[in-house]
């Protein structure tokens, strides 16, 4: 039998992620569209795939770690 374990995390102890350009700590979710070639697509047809990223709400920069 599997038991649910609750983990309590205090976000005051978590590290803030900052914009690499302006050090802002607030981000907005944005969508980048990737085109997947029919040659590598699992369906054999070209696919347009949405990928959610976060951009700085101040300067619109996207940190490198969000692009990986």
C-alpha positions as CSV (number, residue, x, y, z in Angstrom):
1,X,0.0,0.0,0.0
2,X,1.3,3.4,-0.9
3,X,0.9,6.2,1.6
4,X,0.8,9.9,0.7
5,X,3.5,11.8,2.4
6,X,3.1,15.5,2.9
7,X,6.2,17.7,2.6
8,X,6.1,21.1,4.2
9,X,8.2,23.6,2.3
10,X,8.7,27.1,3.7
11,X,9.2,29.3,0.6
12,X,11.0,31.9,2.7
13,X,13.9,29.6,2.5
14,X,13.8,29.1,-1.2
15,X,16.1,31.1,-3.5
16,X,14.5,33.7,-5.8
17,X,15.2,33.4,-9.5
18,X,16.3,36.7,-11.0
19,X,16.3,38.1,-14.5
20,X,19.8,37.8,-16.0
21,X,19.5,41.2,-17.5
22,X,17.8,43.4,-14.9
23,X,17.6,41.3,-11.7
24,X,13.8,41.6,-11.5
25,X,12.2,38.7,-9.6
26,X,8.8,38.7,-11.4
27,X,8.1,36.7,-14.5
28,X,5.2,36.3,-17.0
29,X,4.3,33.0,-18.7
30,X,4.7,33.1,-22.4
31,X,4.3,30.5,-25.2
32,X,7.0,29.7,-27.8
33,X,5.9,27.6,-30.8
34,X,8.3,24.9,-32.0
35,X,7.9,23.3,-35.4
36,X,8.8,19.6,-35.4
37,X,9.8,18.2,-38.8
38,X,7.7,15.4,-40.3
39,X,11.0,13.4,-40.4
40,X,11.3,13.2,-36.6
41,X,7.6,13.6,-35.7
42,X,6.0,10.5,-34.1
43,X,3.0,10.9,-36.4
44,X,5.1,11.4,-39.6
45,X,3.5,14.8,-40.1
46,X,4.8,18.3,-39.3
47,X,3.8,19.4,-35.8
48,X,3.5,22.8,-34.2
49,X,4.2,22.3,-30.5
50,X,3.6,25.0,-27.8
51,X,6.3,25.4,-25.2
52,X,5.7,27.5,-22.1
53,X,8.5,29.8,-21.0
54,X,8.8,32.7,-18.5
55,X,9.9,36.2,-19.5
56,X,10.9,39.0,-17.2
57,X,7.9,41.2,-16.5
58,X,10.1,44.2,-16.5
59,X,12.4,43.9,-19.6
60,X,10.9,40.8,-21.4
61,X,14.2,38.9,-21.2
62,X,14.0,35.1,-21.1
63,X,16.7,33.5,-18.9
64,X,18.9,30.8,-20.4
65,X,17.7,28.3,-17.8
66,X,14.1,28.7,-19.1
67,X,15.2,27.8,-22.6
68,X,16.8,24.5,-21.7
